[in-house]
């Protein structure tokens, strides 16, 4: 791994702030959505479906209307051409929830539903994909492959209405908590702490990138070992962590939305659509930090990463103490390969290698940037939510990559690189505080 790179200086801070200004087309509607949700049980829904599925969609529409939700459904009286597109975009931006009826017709290459989905994801609107009938996973749009799909059993309309009611209850509880604690979301928008909407559900924290997360509960765990860093007990507050490493598809959405970020090294321009579920590599620490902020999340701390991988039982690898095997991790491959040519594997390829919390690919595939500055030995005084040194030369990298040996992908192994460094085995994932 290369440890030297160019100096970015103060332009890094300018760049990280400027990326939020690129979202002005969705900014006003996002504020309006948040204001509209305060105190309301009903949800404003944009319902995206293929015209061939209209009758099935109509039953879902009526079930949602019966619950008191406002649903954008009928497009037959809209004008054609550019004016049609503008009407659709305005309706999507004004919505709280985007429901996507995921059928073969809806994902046809010529279907306008895919354009609607792209608009919703760009504006950070929560997407709820509904799969009424069995569908080949390979045909599902890349942007939805890491999103929790609702696959109803029995009455589809009733199942969708029940799920929307559950989402509405979750949002309502969260709004009450925000009001009681005096959290002002509009002010948060203005200083760039948030973009779009973020929600906590029973499945996890839903950030603006739509990536699935899991909760790592609060508690003690043993961090490090005695060679070279001292082994010690640490307490961490609860936090959410992305189940998967950030993918090409999600990073492409970030690049498109922000507009002013440079692409990673070896960015596979024409291959993103086909290989969107591969983890992004070739990003430096600043790129990773900017993405997580855009997604309404943050990078993990060094301690959080290790707990997510190691659990509370001091396991050697995320899955336990057994040696790595190809069905558990992507590792030990020839270095001569290229990352996107039989190097990295698609996220979700190694479920047997998941940690005790259900986080995948914490060992192998790609190494991951975390927030901390690197120091050889831990401070024994930091026993509660340690953040690491306030300054340094290199940032910590965790997990090991696709060409690393088994000894480099252990849960306690720490590596490092200059934050400007870009390498074809280094990516990242994001986290969020539990509320």
N, C-alpha and C positions, 0 to 999 in steps of 0.2 A: 504494500500500500504506500502511495506517495504521500509524504508529509510536508511538501512545500507547494506554494501556490502564489498567485498574484495578490497584492494588497488592495482591498476595496475602499478602505478609508470611510470618510463620512458619507459617501454616496450610497452605502448600504442602508443607512437610516433614511435617506431621502427615498430610496427605492421602496423600502418596506412601508413607508407612509403613503407613497404615491399609488400603490396598487389599490387602495381603497377608493381613490377618486375615480377609478375606472368604472365603478358600479353605479354611477349617477342615474343611469336609465332605470334601475330597479330600486333606487334608494327611497324615493318618495312613496312608491307603492308599498315597500316593506314597512315603512313607518305607519302607513295607513292600516295595513294588516294587523300590526301589533296593537295599535290603538283600538281597532274594531274588536279585537279578541277580548279586551279587558272587560270583564263582567258579563260576557255572553256565553251561553251554552251552545247556541247554534254555530255551525261551521259554514263558511263560504267555500264552496267546492267547485272546481273545474273538472268536468268529467270528460275524459278523452277516450274515444272508441272509434272503431272503423264503422263506416256506414252499413256494411254487411251485417254487423252485430247489433244493429239499432234496436231490434225487438228485445234482445236479452238485456241491453243497456237500459231500455225503458223501464223494465221491472226494477232494476237497481235504483234508477232515478226516483221512481215513485216511493220506494221504501225510505230513501233519504229525505225526500220532501215530507213524508209523513212524520218524520222525527223533527221537523222544523228547520232543516238545513236549507240554505240557498244553493241551488245547483245550476251551473251553466251547462246546458244540455243541448238545446236545439240550435243548429247552425243554418237551417234551411232558409231563413229570411235575411241572412247576412249578404252584403254586396260581394262581388267577386274581385279577384286581383289583389293589388297591394292594400286596398281598403279592408278586404277580408282579413289579411294577415295582421293588420294593425288592430282590428277589432278583437281578434283572437288573443293577441299579445296583451292587450289592455285587460281582457277578462282574466287571463292567467295571472298577471301581476297583481290583480286585486283579490286573488283567492288566498285562502288559508291552507287549502289542501288540494293536491292534484291527484285525482284517481285515474289510473291507467288500466283499461280493460285489455289485458295481455292475451291476445289471440293471434292465430296465424295471419289473419287479415290485417290486424293492427300493426304488425311488424314487417309487412310487405314493404319492399324497397320504395315503392311509390306512394306509400300511405302518408298522409299529412299528420297523422298522430305522432310520428317520430319527430316532426318539427315542433309540435306542441310540447312533447317531452323535453326536448332540448331547451326550449324557452323556460320551462318550469325549473329545470335544474340550474340554469344560468342564474336565475333570480333567487335561488336558495329556498324554493318552496318545497315543503314536505311532499314526497311522492309515495303513493300507496298503490303498488301494482296488484291487480286482481287476476288470478289465473283460474278461470271457470272450468277449463278442460285441460287434460294432459298435453304438454308441449315439450318438444325436444329442447333440453337445456342449451344446446349449442346454438339454437336459433334465437335465444333471448338476447336483446340488445346488451352490449357490454356494460353500459352504464347501469343496468339493472341486475347484473349477475351477483353483485355483492350486497344487494338490497333485500330485506326480508320480504318475501312474496306471500300474499294471502291466498291460500288455496282452499276455498270453501268446501265443506262436505255437506251435501244435501241442498238446502235452499240457499242459492247463491245470494239473492237480494237480501235475505235476512242476515246472512253472515257478514256481508259488507256493512249493512246498517249497524250491526252490533260492534264491529271493529271501529267504525267512525265514532260511535257513541263512547267507546273506551278511550279513543284518542282525545275526544272533546273533554272528557272527565280529567284526563291527565293534564291537558293544557290549562283547565280551569284551576286545578290544584296549584299548578305552577304559578299562575297569575296571582292567586291569593297570596302566595308566599312572597312574590315580588313586591306586591303592594305593602304588605306588613313590614318587610325589611327596607322599604324605601328605595328599591332598585329602580332607576330611571333608564329604561331601555333607549329612549330617544337620545339622551345624553351620551349613552354608550356608543350609539351609532356615530355621533359627531366626532368622537376621539378615536374611532377605529377599533374599539374593543370587540365589536360584533360586526358581522355582516349577515344580513338575512335573518332567519329564525333558527333557534336551537331548541330542541325539546328533549325532555327526559321521559321515557316510557318504560314499561316493564321489561322490554327487550333491551333497553340501554339508552344511551345518550345519542340523539340524532343531530349531528352537526350539519352545516350548510352543504357539505359534500355528499351527504346521504350514506356515508360509510357505516356499516354495522359496528357496534361496540359492545363490550361486556363490562360488567362491574367487577372491580377488584376490591373486596371489602377492607375496611379499616382493620388494623391490628399489627402485631409484632411479627417480624421475620428475621432470619439470620442472613446478613449480607456479607459478601466477601469470603476470603479464606486467609490463612496465615502466610501465604506465599504468592505475591509479596505484600498484599494489603491485609491489615488486621481484620480478623473475623469479629463481628459484633452484632448485637441485637438492635434493630431499628423499629421504630413505630411510624407507620404511614397512615394518613387519612385515606378514606375511600376515594377511588377515582375510576373513571371510565377509560378504556383503552380500545383502540381500533382492533378488531379481530384480525384484519389482514394488513399487510403493508400497503402503502398508497400505490395505486395502479397507474399504468399509462393512461387509461381512460379518464380517471379522476384528475390526473395531473394535466391532461389535455384540456379538460373543462376549466381548470384553474388558469392555464395560459390564455385560453380564449377569453375568459371573463376579465382578467386583469389587463391583458394587452401589452404591458410594458416589461414583462419578465422575459429573460432570455431562456431559450429551450435548453434542456440538459445536454451534456455531451452525448454524441452518438444517438441523438433523438431520431427514432424511426418514423419520419414524417408520414409516409404513405402506409405504414403498417399499424398505426394506432388502432384503427377500426377493427382490424383482423386480430390483433394481439393485445387488445385493451386490458385484459386481465393479467398481464405480466406486471410485476412490480417495477416502478420507475427507478432507474439508477442514473448515475452521472449528475447528481444534484449535490450542491455544497450545503453547508449548515444553514446559511442564510436563506437559500431557496426553501429548505425544509421548514424553517421557522416562518417564512412568509406564507407558505401554503397553509400551515396549521392555523395561523391567524385568520386567513381568508375563510377557512372552514369553521371559524368560531371555536377553535380548540387551541392546543399548545403542544409543544414537544414534551415528551416524558422526561422526568428527572432520571438520573442514573439509578437511584434507589427504586423508583417505581418500575423501571424496566426490569430490574433484577427480580423484584417480587413477582411481577407478572409471569416471568419465566421460571422462577425457582419455587414459588409457593412458600408455604410455611414449614416444609419438612426437609429443607436443605438438599433438595434433589440436584443431581449433577446436570441433567438435561431437562427441558420442559416436560417431557413425558415420563420421567423417572430416572433410574440409574442404569438402565440397560444401554449398551453401546448403540450409536446411531446406525440406522439401516436406511436404504433408499426409499422405503415407504414411509419413513418418519421425517426425513430431512433431505434437502438438496445440498450436497457437499461433496468434496473430493473429486470434482471434475477437472479435466485438463485446463490449465490456465490459458492455453492457446485458443480456446473457444472465445467467441464473442458473447456478450451478455444476452443479446436478443437473438442469437443463433445457437440454440441448444445449451445456453448457459443458465439463465434464470428459468424458473418454472412458474406457471400460472398460480396466482394465489388460490388457496383452497385445495391444492393438489396433495397436501400431506396432512389430512385430518388426524392420522394416528400419532402425529408429532405434536399435537396441541398440548398446551399447558393445562394445569389443573383448573384454570379459570376459563379454558376454551379458546385461548389466543393461539393463532397458528403462525408457523414459520418464524418463531423466535430463535430457532437454531437453524442456521443455514439459509439458503436462497439468497438473501441480501443482508449485509450488515446494516445497522441502523444508527443514524445520528440520534443522540439524546441532548438534553439541554446543558448539562454540566460541563464546566471547564475540567480538563484532565489534571489530576494530581496523582503521584505515584502511590502515596499512602493516604488512607482516609483519616479524617479528623475523628478522634474517639469522643470528642465532646458533642458532636452532632448526632443525637440519638432520636430526634423527632423530626420527621419530614425534612431530611437534609437536602440542601440545594447545591452543595459543593462550593468551591472557591468563587469569589466575586469577580475574579479576572484570571487570565491565563494566556497561554499560547495556542494550545490545542483543545479540541472538543472530544468528549468521550464518544466512542463508537461501540456498539454492542451486537452480539449475535452471530458473527461470522457469516461468510458468504458462500456462494456456489462452488468456488474452487478451494475453499479452506479445508484443512484436515479436521478430523473428529475432535482433536484437542483444542481447536480454536472456536468451536461452536458450543462450548459449555455455558451454563447459565451465569457463572461467576466471572467468566473471561471478559476483560476490559481491554479495548484497543483505543487508539486515538489518531487524530489527524488535524492539521490546520483547518479552521472553519471554511477557508476558501477552496479546499481540496475537492475535486470531483473525481470519482472512480467508478468503474463499471461493476463494482460489487457492493456499492453503498447506496442505500435508500433510506426510508424512514416510515414511521407511523405516528399518529397523533394521540393525544389524551385530553381529558377534560375533568375538572373537579366535580365530584359528586355533590349534589345539592341536598 
